[in-house]
């Protein structure tokens, strides 16, 4: 089982491709913006 994050705890860094295929790291936004992640399981 993976470690849980709690309110106020720093998320681990990771990298994903954006809609244009560019690699984006979570750490690029640290201390600059609010980041909201949404993992969609499918569309209705």
C-alpha positions as MATLAB code, in Angstrom:
seq = 'XXXXXXXXXXXXXXXXXXXXXXXXXXXXXXXXXXXXXXXXXXXX';
ca = [
       0.000    0.000    0.000;
       1.241    3.501   -0.809;
       1.792    6.155    1.810;
      -1.114    8.501    2.382;
      -0.835   12.268    2.210;
      -2.389   14.411    4.867;
      -3.601   18.003    4.782;
      -0.645   20.387    4.608;
       1.842   17.656    3.690;
       4.013   18.204    0.609;
       3.175   15.904   -2.312;
       5.997   13.865   -3.879;
       7.345   15.186   -7.157;
       6.266   13.505  -10.403;
       6.282   14.199  -14.137;
       3.482   13.805  -16.704;
       2.862   14.917  -20.266;
       0.449   17.808  -20.810;
      -2.136   17.900  -23.601;
       0.549   19.059  -26.040;
       2.951   16.250  -25.132;
       5.352   18.465  -23.134;
       6.696   16.993  -19.887;
       5.555   18.927  -16.814;
       6.876   18.377  -13.283;
       4.860   19.106  -10.158;
       7.923   20.796   -8.661;
       7.753   23.439  -11.442;
       4.659   24.858   -9.711;
       5.790   24.551   -6.109;
       5.443   27.867   -4.206;
       4.101   29.552   -7.389;
       0.536   28.346   -7.920;
      -2.209   26.226   -6.482;
      -2.293   22.822   -8.215;
      -5.498   20.775   -8.418;
      -5.229   17.230   -9.722;
      -8.275   15.428  -11.070;
      -8.056   11.789  -12.104;
     -11.095   11.000  -14.226;
     -12.161    7.363  -14.458;
     -14.290    7.854  -17.542;
     -17.062    9.915  -19.030;
     -20.786    9.383  -18.560;
];
